[in-house]
Amino acid sequence: MSTIADNILALAARIDAAASAAGRDPSTVRLLAVSKTKPASAVREAYAAGVRDVGENYLQEALAKQEELSDLALIWHFIGPIQSNKTRAIAEHFDWVHSVDRLKIAQRLSEQRPAGLAPLNICLQVNVSGEASKSGCAPDDLPALARSVAALPGLRLRGLMAIPEPTDDRATQEAAFAILRELQERLGLGLDTLSMGMSHDLEAAIAQGATWVRIGTALFGARDYGPA
């Protein structure tokens, strides 16, 4: 059975190969270890193998892990849907948020970011596949949202995030990621981050400019049962 360290090495090889195939410097693509439903011990094992950035979808689970792993120099990313009553804890305990899709949430995060901390790094989530069940702002609503969020004092707008409709077709994967890349280019705000690509489609995402790939299954193994 492969270990987490083995999986990280395999992922590094996949990222390097995908970046090289796209004519990109592999160092411009970073691995975000998605540890939802996995124990803190698994994150500790990943840290020992070089992981520093950890993504969590569920706030209470994340806060418990943060407390247990407080001795480690981890950078915490919130990547799940955000309810208004969760913004204060997210603003206080995370370094990045990838899943902002409406101005109200961004305003609350800005207001509730502690003054002693650096601005919260923000990615705006865009629903590039138009799925009714998916979070994310509509592409047509993005320019106004981005301009408003960029002006908030407690935040630093870094880029865009998407979770396209799953498919095994490489061309379809790339087309969805290309939408996000083109939206970012058209914004003209000097953004530097595209959070896109997961275990099954990271090659397509890197081909279209991903700077963060959010990896859970290929790093930690199949997801355990977790919060709904």
C-alpha positions as CSV (number, residue, x, y, z in Angstrom):
1,M,0.0,0.0,0.0
2,S,1.4,3.4,-0.9
3,T,2.0,5.9,1.8
4,I,1.1,9.6,1.8
5,A,4.8,10.4,1.2
6,D,4.7,8.0,-1.9
7,N,1.6,9.7,-3.1
8,I,3.2,13.2,-2.8
9,L,6.1,12.0,-4.9
10,A,3.7,10.6,-7.5
11,L,1.8,13.9,-7.5
12,A,4.9,15.9,-7.9
13,A,5.8,13.9,-10.9
14,R,2.4,14.4,-12.4
15,I,2.5,18.1,-11.8
16,D,6.1,18.4,-13.3
17,A,5.1,16.4,-16.4
18,A,1.9,18.4,-16.9
19,A,3.7,21.7,-16.5
20,S,6.5,20.7,-18.8
21,A,4.0,19.6,-21.5
22,A,2.3,23.0,-21.2
23,G,5.6,24.8,-21.5
24,R,5.3,26.0,-17.9
25,D,7.8,26.2,-15.0
26,P,6.6,23.4,-12.6
27,S,7.4,25.7,-9.7
28,T,4.4,27.9,-10.7
29,V,2.0,25.1,-9.9
30,R,1.4,24.5,-6.2
31,L,-0.2,21.5,-4.4
32,L,-3.0,22.2,-2.0
33,A,-3.6,19.1,0.1
34,V,-7.3,18.7,0.7
35,S,-7.8,16.8,4.0
36,K,-11.6,16.8,4.5
37,T,-12.7,13.8,6.4
38,K,-9.1,12.8,7.0
39,P,-7.6,12.8,10.5
40,A,-5.0,15.3,11.8
41,S,-2.5,12.4,11.8
42,A,-2.7,12.2,8.0
43,V,-2.0,15.9,7.7
44,R,0.9,15.5,10.1
45,E,2.2,12.7,7.8
46,A,1.8,15.0,4.8
47,Y,3.6,17.8,6.5
48,A,6.6,15.5,7.3
49,A,6.7,14.8,3.5
50,G,6.8,18.4,2.6
51,V,3.2,19.6,2.4
52,R,2.6,23.1,3.9
53,D,-0.7,24.2,2.4
54,V,-3.9,22.4,3.6
55,G,-7.4,22.9,2.3
56,E,-10.5,22.2,4.3
57,N,-14.2,22.2,3.4
58,Y,-15.9,21.9,6.8
59,L,-15.3,24.6,9.4
60,Q,-15.7,22.7,12.6
61,E,-13.5,19.8,11.3
62,A,-10.9,22.3,10.2
63,L,-10.8,24.2,13.6
64,A,-10.3,20.9,15.4
65,K,-7.4,19.9,13.2
66,Q,-5.9,23.4,13.5
67,E,-5.8,23.1,17.2
68,E,-4.3,19.6,17.1
69,L,-1.7,20.7,14.6
70,S,-0.9,24.0,16.1
71,D,2.8,23.0,16.4
72,L,3.2,22.8,12.6
73,A,3.8,25.8,10.3
74,L,0.8,25.1,8.1
75,I,-1.0,27.5,5.8
76,W,-4.7,26.9,6.0
77,H,-7.1,27.4,3.0
78,F,-10.9,27.3,3.3
79,I,-12.4,25.8,0.1
80,G,-16.0,24.9,1.0
81,P,-19.3,26.8,0.7
82,I,-19.5,29.7,3.2
83,Q,-22.5,30.5,5.4
84,S,-22.8,33.9,6.9
85,N,-22.6,32.6,10.5
86,K,-19.2,31.0,9.7
87,T,-17.4,34.0,8.3
88,R,-15.9,35.3,11.6
89,A,-14.2,32.0,12.4
90,I,-13.0,31.7,8.8
91,A,-11.6,35.3,8.9
92,E,-9.8,34.6,12.2
93,H,-8.3,31.2,11.4
94,F,-7.5,30.9,7.7
95,D,-4.8,32.4,5.4
96,W,-6.7,31.8,2.2
97,V,-10.4,31.4,1.1
98,H,-11.0,30.0,-2.3
99,S,-14.8,29.9,-2.3
100,V,-16.2,33.5,-2.1
101,D,-19.1,33.9,-4.5
102,R,-21.0,36.9,-3.3
103,L,-20.3,40.3,-2.0
104,K,-22.0,39.9,1.4
105,I,-19.7,37.1,2.4
106,A,-16.6,39.1,1.2
107,Q,-17.7,42.1,3.2
108,R,-18.1,40.0,6.4
109,L,-14.7,38.4,5.9
110,S,-13.1,41.8,5.5
111,E,-14.9,43.3,8.5
112,Q,-14.1,40.3,10.7
113,R,-10.4,39.9,9.7
114,P,-8.4,40.6,12.8
115,A,-6.3,43.8,12.5
116,G,-3.1,42.0,13.6
117,L,-3.3,39.6,10.7
118,A,-2.3,40.1,7.0
119,P,-5.2,40.6,4.6
120,L,-7.0,37.4,3.8
121,N,-6.1,36.0,0.4
122,I,-9.3,35.5,-1.6
123,C,-10.3,33.6,-4.7
124,L,-13.7,34.1,-6.2
125,Q,-15.5,30.9,-7.1
126,V,-17.1,30.9,-10.6
127,N,-19.7,28.4,-11.8
128,V,-18.2,27.8,-15.2
129,S,-20.4,24.8,-16.0
130,G,-23.7,26.5,-15.1
131,E,-24.8,23.7,-12.8
132,A,-27.7,24.6,-10.6
133,S,-26.3,22.6,-7.7
134,K,-22.9,24.2,-7.8
135,S,-21.7,27.2,-5.8
136,G,-20.1,30.0,-7.6
137,C,-21.1,33.3,-9.1
138,A,-22.2,33.5,-12.7
139,P,-19.5,34.5,-15.2
140,D,-21.6,37.6,-16.2
141,D,-21.6,38.7,-12.5
142,L,-17.9,38.3,-12.0
143,P,-16.5,41.7,-13.1
144,A,-18.7,43.7,-10.7
145,L,-18.0,41.3,-7.8
146,A,-14.3,41.3,-8.5
147,R,-14.1,45.1,-8.5
148,S,-16.0,45.3,-5.2
149,V,-14.0,42.6,-3.5
150,A,-10.7,44.1,-4.6
151,A,-11.6,47.3,-2.8
152,L,-12.2,45.7,0.6
153,P,-9.5,46.6,3.1
154,G,-9.3,43.3,5.0
155,L,-8.9,41.2,1.9
156,R,-6.4,40.6,-0.9
157,L,-8.1,39.4,-4.1
158,R,-5.7,36.9,-5.6
159,G,-7.7,35.1,-8.3
160,L,-10.4,32.7,-9.3
161,M,-11.5,29.2,-8.4
162,A,-13.8,26.7,-10.2
163,I,-15.1,23.2,-9.8
164,P,-16.3,22.2,-13.3
165,E,-18.8,19.4,-13.9
166,P,-16.8,16.1,-13.6
167,T,-15.9,14.4,-16.9
168,D,-13.2,12.1,-18.1
169,D,-13.0,13.8,-21.5
170,R,-9.7,15.8,-21.6
171,A,-11.0,18.4,-24.2
172,T,-14.1,19.1,-22.1
173,Q,-12.0,19.5,-19.0
174,E,-9.7,21.9,-20.7
175,A,-12.6,23.9,-22.2
176,A,-14.0,24.5,-18.7
177,F,-10.7,25.6,-17.2
178,A,-10.1,27.8,-20.2
179,I,-13.3,29.7,-19.4
180,L,-11.9,30.5,-15.9
181,R,-8.5,31.6,-17.3
182,E,-10.1,33.8,-19.9
183,L,-12.4,35.4,-17.3
184,Q,-9.4,36.2,-15.2
185,E,-7.5,37.7,-18.1
186,R,-10.4,39.9,-19.1
187,L,-10.7,41.3,-15.5
188,G,-7.4,43.1,-15.9
189,L,-6.8,43.3,-12.2
190,G,-3.3,41.8,-12.1
191,L,-4.5,38.6,-10.4
192,D,-2.0,35.8,-10.0
193,T,-4.0,32.8,-8.9
194,L,-6.1,30.2,-10.7
195,S,-7.3,27.5,-8.2
196,M,-8.5,24.7,-10.4
197,G,-7.9,21.0,-11.0
198,M,-8.3,18.0,-8.7
199,S,-7.0,14.5,-8.6
200,H,-8.8,13.4,-11.8
201,D,-8.2,16.5,-14.0
202,L,-5.1,18.3,-12.7
203,E,-3.3,17.8,-16.1
204,A,-6.0,19.7,-18.0
205,A,-6.1,22.4,-15.3
206,I,-2.3,22.9,-15.5
207,A,-2.5,23.1,-19.3
208,Q,-4.9,26.0,-18.9
209,G,-2.9,27.9,-16.3
210,A,-3.7,26.5,-12.8
211,T,-1.5,27.8,-10.0
212,W,-3.1,25.8,-7.2
213,V,-4.3,22.2,-7.8
214,R,-6.6,21.0,-4.9
215,I,-5.8,17.3,-4.3
216,G,-7.5,15.0,-1.9
217,T,-8.0,11.5,-3.1
218,A,-4.7,11.1,-5.0
219,L,-2.8,12.3,-1.8
220,F,-4.8,10.9,1.1
221,G,-6.7,8.1,-0.5
222,A,-10.5,7.7,-1.0
223,R,-12.6,10.0,1.1
224,D,-13.9,8.8,4.4
225,Y,-17.5,9.5,5.4
226,G,-17.7,13.1,6.4
227,P,-20.2,15.9,7.2
228,A,-22.9,16.5,4.7
